[in-house]
Amino acid sequence: MEVDTTSKESSKVGYQENLGHGTEPHTFMGIKGKKLNYAVSIFAGVGFLLFGYDQGVAGSLLTLPNFENTFPSISGPSLNDSIRQGAVISIYEIGCFVGALATVYLGNKLGRIKCMFIGCVIVIIGAALQASAFTVTHLAIARAFTGIGTGFMTSTVPVWQAELSTAKSRGKLIMMMGSLITAGIAISYWIDFAFYFVSDNDPKGISWRIPIILQVIFPIALLTVIFKLPESPRWLMSQNKAQEARAVFSAIYDLPQDHEKIENQLQEITDSLELEAAENVGFDIRELVKQGPTRNFQRLSLACWSQIFQQITGINLITYYAGTIFEKYIGMSPFNSRILAACNGTEYFIASLFGILMIERVGRRKLLIFGAIGQALVMMSLTISTWQADKQEGSQAGVAAAFFLFAFNSVFGVSYLGVCWLQPPELASLQLRAQTAALSTCCNWLFNFMVVMITPIAFNNIGYYTYTIFACINILIAPMVYIFYPETSGRTLEEMDIIFNKTPVWRPWEVVKIAKETPKLSHFSQDVEKPVIEHIDNVDSE
């Protein structure tokens, strides 16, 4: 496979400025270098703000008087009501699954920017449908439709972000997206709390309709600039648009378009594409379940289980139902429940910021192992404290249970929140990165659906022992991470192809040892097959 590095100039708006002028860095929206990196991160984060907002907004609305009067069949105390409530809230995840699955095909066909555009439009329509709902069926369909748009966003944005990031900053930037999920959750909790004060005299449902419709602010903000942002240079290269890719690298790293290191970057991507083309790797679902020289199935499995692990920790038991847990299961007043939920979301966001600081210093593996063990201990503590609070309403045990809800969010925010979104694009092969990210996101949404669906049912049947289930799951996750997941910190995306290529097909656990023993490419002076050049991902553009 040959990539023409002198392909014709693009007519797209974002690529017109300076395209073809080899001595000048390209710019997008008049910015380049680190400023452009941060701009990309901010706009990528808008998608995750939306994701977080929609995750958190429903939890405290479920117990509002007008919501209960409008949807009585999902608001009662019976088991059937709990099942219907879980179904209506979790149907959003099924929509997300469908949206993510669609990008398995559309991700490489349309590119990252167009997929994000489609997601934004769908979310706006879905939010309007949710806010105008008067029947359970209407609400459920609207939530599913909104989910489709969110699925497009959450399966595309991490790939887009990873493919526009340097190896040094990739972890921090994608962890920032995880923090923005929590920021969205915190914003939704505080808005729910603010509108709680109009809930007593609220015949039109303003207390819950306005918080739902406010989520359109995020996709509208993204739509205003989306086609001015750079497309993924790796996707552009896979589409034989090398000149556009050159312009993107020039702008990202603030280097002239004819700089040697940009030439080297383009050549490395070309070599990676040729390696995968040699095995006829393209959009063929069968290639995902074959190993081949790039170990596609192993990498798909690691990416998917990373996202599954995130969900089965039990985080969305808290995220979706925080207000309900404080009020119904710990016995706090409606006012105290909502303000505690809002404070919980805020603390969650603050804790996630520490993950940004630690991701490159500590590494992915250690954070995940620490997180799994810490989450197991907290879930067990929740079982004990909630058991005591259930026996003695209003006791100090209720305060302890609330504290442990905060503690779980802290441990999760530092570890699994961002790392599990970071790993799929880091672990995937170049040619199948969009498909791998999409399928791993599908796994995220399927298990998200499972947790959100069973939570009301589990609390209705086994009460505080629900936490025990998740404590056991978390303690089992830690050894799985230790055995099977290589450290990707500081590695370029192309380096991971080399590491997995060395891994024996029938001994996938050896990838951990191989990753430890394989020096970073910048440490080599010469390679057996070709001279090794310093990868642009390792260049500080300051």
C-alpha positions in Angstrom: 0.0 0.0 0.0 1.5 3.4 -1.0 0.4 6.7 0.4 0.9 9.6 -1.9 2.6 12.3 0.3 2.0 14.9 -2.4 -1.7 14.5 -2.8 -3.8 17.3 -4.0 -4.7 20.3 -1.8 -7.9 20.0 0.2 -10.8 22.4 -0.5 -12.0 22.0 3.1 -12.3 25.2 5.1 -10.0 24.1 7.9 -7.1 23.2 5.6 -7.1 26.2 3.2 -4.9 28.4 5.3 -1.2 28.0 4.5 -1.8 24.6 2.9 1.2 23.8 0.6 3.5 26.5 2.1 6.2 24.2 3.4 8.1 26.8 5.3 5.2 28.0 7.5 3.3 26.1 10.1 -0.4 25.5 9.3 -3.1 26.9 11.6 -6.7 26.1 12.5 -8.9 28.9 13.7 -5.7 31.0 13.8 -4.0 28.9 16.4 -1.3 26.2 16.4 1.0 24.2 18.7 0.0 23.8 22.4 -2.9 26.3 22.0 -4.4 24.1 19.3 -3.9 21.0 21.5 -5.7 22.6 24.3 -8.5 23.8 22.0 -9.0 20.3 20.6 -9.1 19.0 24.2 -11.7 21.6 25.2 -14.0 20.8 22.3 -13.5 17.1 22.8 -14.4 17.7 26.4 -17.6 19.3 25.5 -18.8 15.9 24.2 -17.9 14.4 27.5 -19.5 17.2 29.5 -22.7 16.2 27.6 -22.1 12.6 28.4 -21.7 13.3 32.1 -24.6 15.7 32.3 -27.0 13.2 30.8 -25.7 10.5 33.2 -26.3 12.6 36.3 -29.4 14.6 35.5 -32.0 11.8 35.9 -31.1 10.6 39.3 -32.5 13.4 41.4 -35.5 13.9 39.1 -37.0 10.5 39.8 -38.4 11.6 43.2 -39.8 15.0 42.2 -43.6 15.3 42.8 -44.5 16.3 39.2 -42.2 13.6 37.7 -43.9 11.0 39.9 -47.4 12.3 38.9 -46.5 12.4 35.2 -45.0 8.9 35.2 -46.7 7.0 38.1 -45.9 3.6 36.6 -42.1 4.1 37.2 -42.4 5.9 40.5 -44.1 3.4 42.8 -42.6 1.1 45.5 -43.4 -2.2 43.9 -41.0 -4.6 42.2 -42.7 -4.0 38.8 -42.3 -0.2 39.2 -38.6 -0.7 40.0 -38.2 -2.8 36.9 -39.9 -0.3 34.7 -37.9 2.6 36.3 -34.7 0.7 35.6 -35.8 0.0 32.0 -36.7 3.6 31.2 -33.5 5.0 32.7 -31.2 2.4 31.2 -32.8 2.4 27.7 -30.5 5.4 27.2 -27.6 3.0 27.3 -29.2 0.8 24.6 -29.4 3.9 22.4 -25.7 4.6 23.2 -24.9 1.0 22.2 -26.6 1.4 18.9 -24.8 4.7 18.2 -21.5 3.2 19.1 -22.1 0.2 16.9 -23.0 2.4 14.0 -19.5 3.9 14.1 -17.9 0.5 13.6 -18.9 1.0 10.0 -19.2 4.8 9.8 -16.1 5.7 11.8 -13.6 5.1 9.0 -16.0 5.8 6.2 -17.0 9.3 7.3 -14.1 10.3 9.6 -14.1 11.5 13.1 -15.4 15.1 12.6 -18.5 14.0 10.6 -19.4 11.3 13.2 -19.2 13.9 16.0 -21.5 16.2 13.9 -24.1 13.4 13.5 -23.9 12.7 17.3 -24.5 16.4 18.2 -27.6 16.7 15.9 -29.2 13.5 17.3 -28.6 14.6 20.9 -30.3 17.9 20.3 -33.4 16.3 18.8 -33.5 13.6 21.6 -33.2 16.1 24.4 -36.2 18.1 23.0 -38.2 14.9 22.8 -37.3 14.0 26.4 -38.2 17.4 27.8 -41.7 17.3 26.0 -42.6 13.8 27.3 -45.9 13.1 28.9 -46.0 9.3 28.8 -43.5 6.6 29.8 -43.3 5.3 26.2 -42.5 8.8 24.9 -39.8 9.3 27.6 -38.3 5.9 26.9 -38.1 6.4 23.1 -36.7 9.9 23.6 -34.0 8.6 26.0 -33.0 5.8 23.5 -32.8 8.3 20.7 -30.6 10.7 22.7 -28.4 7.7 23.6 -27.8 7.1 19.9 -26.2 10.5 19.6 -24.2 10.1 22.7 -23.0 6.7 21.4 -21.6 8.4 18.3 -19.8 10.9 20.4 -18.3 8.6 23.0 -17.0 6.1 20.5 -15.5 8.8 18.3 -14.1 11.5 20.6 -11.5 9.4 22.4 -10.1 8.1 19.1 -10.0 11.6 17.6 -8.3 13.0 20.8 -5.7 10.2 20.9 -4.8 10.6 17.2 -4.3 14.3 17.7 -2.2 14.0 20.9 1.5 13.6 21.6 2.7 10.5 23.4 3.8 12.7 26.3 0.4 14.5 26.7 -2.0 11.9 25.3 -2.7 10.4 28.8 -3.3 13.8 30.4 -5.5 15.1 27.7 -7.8 12.1 27.6 -7.9 12.0 31.4 -9.1 15.6 31.2 -12.0 14.2 29.2 -12.8 11.9 32.1 -12.7 14.8 34.4 -15.1 16.6 32.2 -17.5 13.7 32.5 -17.6 14.3 36.2 -17.9 18.1 35.6 -21.0 17.4 33.6 -22.3 15.1 36.4 -21.7 17.8 39.0 -23.4 20.5 36.8 -26.4 18.3 36.4 -26.7 17.6 40.2 -26.5 21.3 41.0 -29.1 22.2 38.4 -31.4 19.5 39.7 -30.8 20.9 43.2 -31.7 24.5 42.0 -34.9 23.4 40.3 -35.9 21.3 43.4 -37.1 24.6 44.9 -39.8 25.0 42.3 -41.0 21.4 42.7 -43.8 22.0 45.3 -45.9 24.2 43.0 -45.0 22.9 39.5 -48.0 21.8 37.5 -46.1 22.0 34.2 -43.1 20.0 35.3 -40.6 22.9 35.0 -38.5 21.3 37.8 -37.5 18.3 35.6 -38.1 19.5 32.0 -35.7 22.4 32.2 -32.8 20.4 33.6 -33.3 17.9 30.7 -33.4 20.4 27.9 -30.4 22.3 29.2 -28.2 19.5 27.9 -28.5 20.9 24.3 -26.1 23.7 25.3 -23.2 21.3 24.9 -23.8 20.0 21.4 -24.8 23.4 20.1 -21.5 24.8 21.4 -19.6 22.1 19.6 -21.6 22.5 16.3 -20.4 26.1 16.1 -16.8 25.1 15.5 -16.8 21.4 14.6 -15.9 21.8 10.9 -13.1 24.3 11.8 -11.3 21.7 13.9 -8.5 19.4 12.5 -9.5 15.9 11.3 -7.4 13.0 12.6 -4.2 12.9 10.6 -4.0 9.1 10.9 -7.5 8.8 9.4 -6.5 11.2 6.6 -3.5 9.1 5.8 -5.6 6.0 5.6 -7.8 7.9 3.1 -4.7 8.9 1.0 -5.0 12.5 2.0 -1.4 13.0 3.0 -1.2 16.7 2.3 -4.1 17.3 4.7 -2.4 15.1 7.3 0.8 17.1 6.9 -1.1 20.3 7.6 -2.6 18.8 10.8 0.8 17.7 12.1 2.3 21.0 11.2 -0.4 22.9 13.2 -0.4 20.5 16.2 3.4 20.7 16.6 3.9 24.2 15.4 6.5 23.1 12.8 7.0 23.9 9.2 5.1 21.6 6.9 8.3 20.3 5.2 10.0 19.7 8.5 11.9 16.4 8.6 10.1 15.2 11.7 6.7 15.6 9.9 8.1 13.6 7.0 9.2 10.9 9.5 5.8 10.9 11.1 4.0 10.4 7.8 6.4 7.6 6.9 5.8 5.8 10.2 2.1 5.9 9.7 2.5 4.8 6.1 4.7 1.8 7.3 2.0 0.9 9.8 -0.7 1.0 7.2 1.4 -1.1 4.9 1.9 -3.7 7.6 -1.8 -4.0 8.1 -2.5 -3.9 4.4 -0.1 -6.8 3.9 -2.6 -8.9 5.8 -5.6 -7.4 4.0 -6.8 -5.6 7.2 -9.7 -3.3 6.4 -13.3 -3.0 7.4 -14.0 -6.7 7.6 -15.6 -7.9 10.9 -13.7 -11.2 10.5 -10.4 -9.3 10.8 -11.3 -8.2 14.3 -11.5 -11.8 15.6 -8.2 -12.8 13.9 -4.8 -12.4 15.4 -2.6 -11.6 12.4 0.7 -9.9 12.8 -0.9 -7.0 14.7 -2.8 -9.3 17.2 -6.1 -7.8 16.4 -8.3 -10.0 18.5 -6.0 -9.7 21.6 -6.1 -5.9 21.3 -9.9 -5.9 20.7 -10.4 -8.1 23.8 -8.2 -5.9 26.0 -10.0 -2.7 24.8 -13.4 -4.2 25.4 -12.7 -5.6 28.8 -11.2 -2.3 29.8 -14.6 -0.7 29.2 -16.4 -3.5 30.8 -14.3 -3.3 33.9 -15.2 0.4 34.2 -18.9 -0.4 34.3 -18.9 -3.4 36.6 -17.0 -1.5 39.3 -20.5 -0.2 40.2 -19.9 3.5 39.5 -23.2 4.1 37.8 -25.0 2.6 40.7 -24.0 5.8 42.4 -23.9 8.2 39.4 -27.4 7.5 38.2 -29.1 7.0 41.5 -27.1 9.2 44.0 -30.0 11.3 45.0 -32.3 8.3 45.3 -29.8 6.4 47.4 -29.3 9.2 49.8 -33.1 9.7 50.2 -34.6 6.2 49.9 -31.9 3.9 51.1 -29.9 6.0 53.6 -33.0 7.8 54.9 -32.0 11.5 54.4 -34.5 14.3 53.7 -35.2 15.3 50.1 -33.3 18.6 50.6 -30.3 17.0 52.2 -30.3 14.2 49.6 -30.1 16.6 46.8 -27.4 18.9 48.2 -25.3 15.8 49.2 -25.7 14.5 45.6 -24.5 17.8 44.3 -21.6 17.9 46.7 -20.8 14.3 45.8 -20.7 15.2 42.1 -18.4 18.2 42.8 -16.1 16.1 44.9 -16.0 13.5 42.1 -14.8 16.2 39.7 -12.1 17.4 42.1 -10.9 13.9 42.6 -10.7 13.2 38.9 -8.2 16.1 38.5 -5.7 14.1 40.6 -5.9 11.4 37.9 -4.7 13.9 35.3 -1.6 14.6 37.5 -0.9 10.9 38.1 -1.6 9.2 34.8 1.9 9.7 33.3 3.8 9.6 36.5 2.2 6.5 37.9 1.2 4.8 34.6 -2.0 3.0 33.6 -1.5 -0.4 35.1 -0.7 0.8 38.7 -3.7 3.2 38.7 -6.1 0.4 37.6 -4.8 -2.1 40.2 -4.9 0.5 42.9 -8.4 1.5 41.8 -9.8 -2.0 41.8 -8.5 -2.8 45.3 -9.6 0.6 46.7 -13.1 0.3 45.2 -13.5 -3.2 46.6 -12.7 -2.0 50.1 -15.1 0.9 49.8 -18.0 -1.2 48.5 -17.5 -3.6 51.4 -17.5 -0.6 53.8 -20.7 0.6 52.2 -22.4 -2.8 52.8 -21.6 -2.6 56.5 -22.5 1.1 57.1 -25.7 0.9 55.1 -26.7 -2.2 57.0 -26.2 -0.3 60.3 -28.1 2.8 58.8 -31.0 0.5 57.8 -31.3 -0.7 61.4 -30.9 2.7 63.1 -32.4 5.4 60.9 -30.7 8.8 61.3 -27.7 7.2 63.0 -24.0 7.9 62.5 -24.0 4.9 60.3 -26.0 6.9 57.7 -23.3 9.6 57.8 -20.6 6.9 57.3 -22.5 5.4 54.3 -22.7 8.9 52.7 -18.9 9.3 53.3 -18.2 6.0 51.6 -20.2 7.0 48.6 -17.9 10.0 48.3 -14.9 7.8 48.9 -15.9 5.5 46.0 -16.2 8.4 43.6 -12.7 9.6 44.7 -11.0 6.3 44.0 -12.8 5.7 40.8 -12.2 9.3 39.6 -8.5 9.0 40.0 -8.3 5.6 38.2 -11.0 3.9 36.1 -12.8 7.1 35.1 -10.3 8.3 32.5 -7.9 5.3 32.0 -10.6 3.1 30.6 -11.4 5.7 27.9 -7.7 6.1 27.2 -6.8 2.5 26.8 -8.9 1.4 23.8 -7.4 3.8 21.3 -3.9 3.2 22.7 -4.2 -0.6 22.5 -5.9 -0.7 19.0 -4.1 -1.2 15.7 -4.1 1.8 13.4 -6.3 0.4 10.6 -8.9 -1.0 13.1 -8.7 1.8 15.7 -12.1 3.2 15.0 -13.8 -0.2 14.9 -12.0 -1.3 18.1 -12.9 1.9 19.9 -16.5 1.6 18.7 -16.9 -2.0 19.8 -15.2 -1.3 23.2 -17.6 1.6 23.7 -20.5 -0.8 22.8 -19.3 -3.0 25.7 -19.2 0.0 27.9 -22.8 0.8 27.1 -24.1 -2.7 27.3 -22.7 -3.2 30.8 -23.7 0.3 31.8 -27.3 -0.7 30.8 -27.0 -3.9 32.9 -25.9 -2.0 36.0 -28.4 0.8 35.7 -31.2 -1.7 34.9 -30.5 -4.0 37.8 -29.8 -1.4 40.5 -33.4 -0.5 41.4 -34.3 -4.3 41.3 -31.3 -5.3 43.4 -32.0 -2.6 46.0 -35.6 -3.7 46.1 -34.7 -7.4 46.6 -31.3 -7.6 48.5 -30.9 -4.0 49.7 -27.4 -3.2 50.9 -26.0 -6.5 49.8 -26.0 -5.0 46.3 -22.7 -3.3 47.3 -21.2 -6.7 48.3 -21.7 -7.9 44.7 -19.6 -5.0 43.4 -17.0 -5.4 46.1 -16.4 -9.0 44.9 -16.2 -7.9 41.3 -13.7 -5.2 42.0 -11.3 -7.5 43.9 -11.3 -9.9 40.9 -10.5 -7.1 38.4 -7.1 -6.3 40.0 -5.3 -9.6 39.0 -6.8 -9.4 35.5 -5.2 -6.0 34.9 -1.9 -7.3 36.4 -1.7 -10.3 34.2 -3.0 -9.1 30.8 -2.6 -5.3 30.4 0.7 -3.8 29.1 1.8 -0.4 30.2 1.2 2.1 27.4 2.4 5.3 29.1 4.8 7.3 27.0 4.4 4.9 24.0 3.6 6.2 20.5 0.6 4.6 18.9 2.8 3.0 16.3 5.1 1.5 19.0 2.2 -0.6 20.3 2.1 -2.3 16.9 5.7 -3.4 17.4 5.0 -4.7 21.0 2.0 -6.7 20.1 3.7 -8.0 17.0 6.3 -9.6 19.3 3.7 -11.2 21.5 3.1 -15.0 21.0 -0.4 -15.7 19.8 -1.1 -18.4 22.4 0.6 -16.6 25.3 -1.1 -13.2 25.3 0.0 -12.5 28.9 3.6 -12.1 27.7 2.7 -8.7 26.3 3.2 -7.3 29.8 6.8 -8.5 29.9 7.5 -7.6 26.3 6.3 -4.0 26.9 8.6 -3.7 30.0 11.6 -5.0 28.0 11.0 -3.0 24.8 12.8 0.4 24.9 10.9 3.4 23.5 11.7 4.1 19.9 13.5 7.3 20.7 16.1 5.2 22.6 17.2 3.3 19.6 19.9 4.5 17.3 19.2 2.0 14.5 16.6 -0.6 13.6 17.3 -3.9 11.9 14.9 -3.2 9.0 15.1 0.6 8.7 16.7 3.5 10.4 14.6 4.5 13.4 13.7 8.1 13.5 12.6 10.2 16.4 8.8 10.1 16.3 7.0 13.4 16.2 4.9 12.2 19.2 8.0 12.6 21.4 8.7 16.2 20.3 7.9 19.0 22.7 6.5 21.8 20.6 7.2 24.5 23.1 
